[in-house]
Amino acid sequence: MVHSETAGSKTTELCATLEKLWRRNHPYALLMREAGLTPEDLRTPADLARLPFTTKQNLNEHYPLGWLACDREDLARFHATSGTTGNPTVVAYTANDLRWWSRAMGTAMSRASVKRGDVIQISYGYGLFTGSQGFHGAAEDMGVTVIPASGGFTDRQFKLMRDLGTTVLTCTPSYAVKLCEIWESFSREEQRKYKLRLGIFGAEAWSESLRERLESSFGFPALDSYGLSEAMGPGVGMECMERDGIHLWDEGFIFEIIDPETLQPLKPGEEGELVITSLKKEAYPIIRYRTRDLTSIIPGKCKCGGGTRITRLRGRSDDMIIFHGVNVFPELIESSICKVPGITPHYQIKVWEVEGFQEMSVTAEREPGVRPEDSGELEEKAKKAIHRALGINVPFLIVAPGELPRFDGKGKHIVKA
């Protein structure tokens, strides 16, 4: 558990949530009963570790509204995950939940230097996805001008940026790569017509090497935003301008890092799985929710004076590929190829199974202007970069510019053959 001066008050808030769930015979109360616990058993911050975990499977089992902790007439809004496998995870908000969400996002964006007078272009898809709405409502509350551009229509994105004076761009890093490709085709004279000063990218893990690529191309700082629909949406955490870890919203959550195998708590500095417990949520509370996101608590204080920080995500445990006995995450592949001049950040990882073992190969594009006959040399450089990072040899193929898919939202870099 992340301890702080407010640990006692957080325990009190959590007790109130548990008592509410208990009275409503909520599914989490059933999990507590199975563990032989009642709300009265939570007396100190250390008792948090006795509570059962919640997983995405628990939420899906109670689709669509079985996880609600309030009456239907108290709801103000629904959101949902993409639901690429099975049912989407439906999350709900009361009016009070939306106010807390706006407060969390306001804190995050202020930390990222967004202020009144900025013009923020929100290029996440609008609809059930929480990303766009989280930025939108908080920005308006802050007096920041909003351009609800949504995703896609890339030519229009740049026209809006230029003509309406966008200063802050927010979207997925995968879409930022697509936008960057267009940006690099502009002349210096054309680029000077834009007022962009900051990029905030989130909704998926992305590497430090990709950050360097984006910053070098666009010429403005690129910050990481962290959130998940089950917890709230964006606003759970965001980098400050120091770019030394993601600041978490301590006021609204309790954060833990556990070993994903033993489920035991880990100390600051030790990498494991992030577990989140909500304190403010009325409609859709989560208790010890296993995010599957791999990170660690950063010891000490940030130069900005902010509170608890985590390292940027290394990836998700359920995205991990075990190749020749080595744990491989897409972000490590991305980081390696971004360090090789002549190769773009557009890549694809093909995974298949042979006699119960995973095999993989990586395909990436050469940059425009690189000769086809130089592809072999680039492939060797990429293989060496991956070997330096992972200690394994991975089959690698270079293809022509434009051959791999582009993404207007979250990237889909793993393809199962």
N, C-alpha and C positions, 0 to 999 in steps of 0.2 A: 504494500500500500504506500502511496505517496503521502508522507506525513507533513504537516504544516501546523502553524499556530492555530488554524481554524479546524483542526481534526475533530475536536470535541463538538463544535457546532455542526459539522458535517454528519457526525454520528447521530445527532439529534434529528437532523433533517431526514436522514435515511430511515431512522426508526419510524418517523411519521409516515413515510411512504410505505414501509413494510406493514404497518398497522392498517393502512388503507387497503392494501392488497389482501391482507388477511380477512378483513371484514367483508370484502367483495367475493371471497372465495376465488380469487384470481389464479390463473395457472401457475404463477410463481409461488403462491401460497401453498399449492399442492407439492411443488418441488421442496419447499421448506419442510412440510410435514413428512415427506419421504426421508428427509435428512434428520428428522427428529428435532426440529428447531421451531421456535415461536419467535415473534418480534421481540419479546422480552429478553431473549438470549443475546441480543445485540446491545451490549452495555458500554464497550470501549472500542476505539478504532481497531484494535487488534482482533476483535471478534468478527470483523468483516471477512476474514479468511475462512470462517466456518460456514459462510453462506454458500449455497450451490451456485454453480455457474449457469449462465444462460447462453444458448447457442442459436445460430440461425435456424437450425432444425426445430428448436422449441418454438420459434416464432412462426415458422412455416406450418407446423402442426396445427396451429390455431388460426390459420387463414380463414376468412379475411379479417375478422374483427374480434377474435377471441382473446387478443392480448390487451384490449381496451381496459383502462382503469378508471373510466368515467362513463357517464351516461351519454347516449347518442346525441341528445339535444344540446349537450355542452360542447360539441365539436365545432370547430371553425374551419378546418381544412384537412384534406387528405393529400398525402404524397405516396409514392411507391417506387421501389427499385425497378430496374429494367425487366426483371423476370426472364432472363435468357434461358434458365432451366426451371421448368415447373412454374408454379404460381409466383407472382411478384410478392415481395414483402410490403404489405400496406402499413404505412405509419400515419398517425393522426395527431392533430394539434388542437388544443383549446385556444381561446383568445389569449389567455395568459401565457401559454407555451410560445405563441408567436411573439409576444412581447419579450420574453426571455431570449428567444432566438435572435431577435433584432439587437438586443443588448450585447449578446455574445459576438455577433458579427460586427457590431460597431466597435467593440473592444479590439477585435482582430484587425479590422481595416485601419483603425487609428494607429495601431502598432505598426502597420505596414506603410504608414505615412499618408494614407488617403485622407483627404480633408475637404471641407467646404470650398467650392471653387473648382474642384476636379470634375472631370467628365469621365465616367466609367462606362466602358462598352462591355456589356455582358454577352459573351459569345458561347455560353453553354446553351443547350437545348432547353426551351421553355416547355412546361407541361408538368408531368408527374415527378420528374427529376428535381431533387431538392436544390441542386447547385445554383441555378439561376435565381430562384425565388429568395434564397438566403442572402445573396448579394443585393438583390433589387430592393427589398424592403428596408434593409439596414442603411443602404446608401441614401435612399430618400429621407429616412429619419435623420441622417447626418447633414442633410443639405447638399449632398453630392448629386450632380445631374446624371441621370441614368439614360443610356441608350440600350434598350432591350433588343439587341440585334439577333439573339438566338444563334444557333449553329448553322453552318452551311452558307451558301450564297457568298462565296469567298470574295468575288469582285465587289459585291455590295458592301462587304465588311470594310474594305479599304476605302471605298467612297465615303462611307459614314465616318470613318476615322478622320479622313482628311477634311471633309466639308463641315463636320460638326465639332472638330477640335478635340477628339478623344485624347485624354491624358493617361488613363489607366485602362489596360486591357486585361480581362479575365476570361479564361477558357481552359480546356484540358491541355496538358503539354503535348499530346498527340496532335491536336488541332493547331497548337502554336507552331509545331514543326511544319505543318502544311502552309500556314500563313507566312512563316519565315522563308519558305521557298519562293513565294511570290514577292516578298519584300526584297529579296536579294536580286530579283530581276529589274528592280527600279533603278533609275539613275540617281546619283547623289542629289541632283537638283530636285527630283521628284520626292525623295525621302525627306528633304528639308521642309516640305510643305506640311509635314505631320508634327503634332505636338506630344507624341507619346513619350512618357517619362518612366512608366512602371508597368511591369507585367506580373499578374498573380495567377498562378497555374496550379490546378489541383484535380481531384476526383480520381487520380491514379498515381501510382508511384513512378518517379522519374529520377534519373541519375544526376550526379553532380557534373558529369561530363556533358550531359545534354544541356544543363543550365549554362555552362560555359559557352557552348555553341550558340544558344539562343541570345545570350547577352552580347556576345561578340558580333552577331549579325544585326540584331535590333538596335544595340547601343543603349539599352536601358536595363536596370536591375530586374531580375526575375525571381520572384518569391514563391515559396511553396505554401499551399493552403491545404489543411487537413480536415476531413469530416466524413461522416457516414450517415446514411439515412436513418439507420436504426437508432443512432444516438440523438440526432437532431437534423443533421445536414452539415454544410460548411459552417465554420465557426467554432468547431471543437478545438482547432488549433491553427496557428499561422505563424510564419516567420516574421521577425522584425527586420529592419534595414541592416542589422548586423549580420544577418544570414548565418547565425550560429545555433541552429536548432529551431524546432517548431514550438512556440509558446502555446501551452494548453490553457483552456478556460477553466481554471481551478474553481471558480465560484459556482459552476453548475455541475461539476462532475467529481467523482473520485477515480483516480487512475492507478492501476497496478501494472506491473510487468511480471509475467509468470513464465516458467519453463513450460513450453507447449507439450512436452512429453510427461514430465512428472507432475505438472500443474502446481508446483511449489513457487512461492514468491521469490523474486530475484532482487538483488541490491542495485542501487543506482550505478550505472556504468555497465551492467550486465545485460546482454541482448536477450530478448525473449518476446513473448506475445503480449500486446497491449490489451488490457481488460478495462472496461469502462462501466461505471455505475452512475446513473443519473440522479440528481438531487432535486431538480426543479420541475421535471416533466410531470404533467397531470394526466394526459391522455394515453401516453405510451411510454411508461417508465421501463428502464432496463436495469437489471441488477447483475453485476459481475458478468457483463456481456463479453464473450470472447470474439475479438475483432478479426483474428487471424493475421493482423498486421504485425510485422517484426520490427522492433525498434528497441531503444533503451532510454532510460532516464539520464539526462546529462547532469552530473553533479555540479554544484556551485551556481552562481548567479550570472546572468547575461549582462553585458555592458549597459544595456538599455534599462536595467533594473527590474525587468519582468520576472515572473514566477517560474513555475515548473516548465521545463523544456524536455522534449524528446529529440533524438536524432532523426533525421529524415529517413523515411521508411526504406528498409532494404528490400521489401517485397512482402507478399502474402504467403503464409505457409502452404496454402492450397494451390499456389501457382508454382511451387517448387518442382523442378525436374531433377530426378536422380539419374545422372549420366555417368556411367563407369565409376559408381560409388561416390560421386561428388554431388553435393547439393547445388543446383544451378537455379538462379532467379533471372528472369528477363532483364531486370535492371542492371545486372552484372554484365550481360552481353551488350546491352545498350551502352554502358559506360566504356566498355572496351573498344567498340567500333567507332564511338564518337571521338576517340583519341587518334584515329588514323586519318590523316589528311587524304582527301580524294574520295572518301566514303560518306554518304549522307546518313542522317539518323533514321531513314526509312529501312526497316528490317523486318524479318519474319523468321520465326523459329518453328521448324517442322518437327513434330514428335510422333514416334510410332513405337510399337512394342514388338520385340523379337524374343520368343521363348521366355516371356515373363519379365524381360528387362527393357528399360526404356532406351531408345536410341534417338538421336537428334541431329539436326543440321541447321545451319544459319544461312539465310540469304539476305543480301543488302545491295543497295544501288550505288553505283559509282556516281560521282558528281558530274553535272553537265560540264562539258569541256574536257573531261578525262577521256583519253583515247581507249577504244575497246581493247586494243592490244596490250594495254597496261593493266587489264583486269587481273591477270595471273599474279602480277607483283602485288597488287592490292590484297588479293586473297591471302597470300602468304603473310603479309603484314598484319592482317586481321587475325589470322590463326595464331600468330605469335603474341598479339595483344591479349587474346582470350587465354592463351596458355599462361602468360605472365599473371593474369588475374585469378585463374582457376586451377592451373596446374594440369590441364587436360587438353588433348587435341580434339577440336570440334570441326567436322567437315564444314567448309565455308564456300559460298558461291557468290560472285559479283554479277549483277545483271544491269541492264541499261536503265538510265533515268526514266521514271514513270511506269516501270513494270509492276511495282508493288502497290498495294492499296493505300489510299490516303484516308484519314479519319476526321470527321467533323465533330466527333465526341470522343469517348474513350477509345484508346487503341486496342486492337485485337492482334497481338503480336505472336501468339501461340496458335499454331494450326496442327490439329491432330490428324495424322495421315491414316 
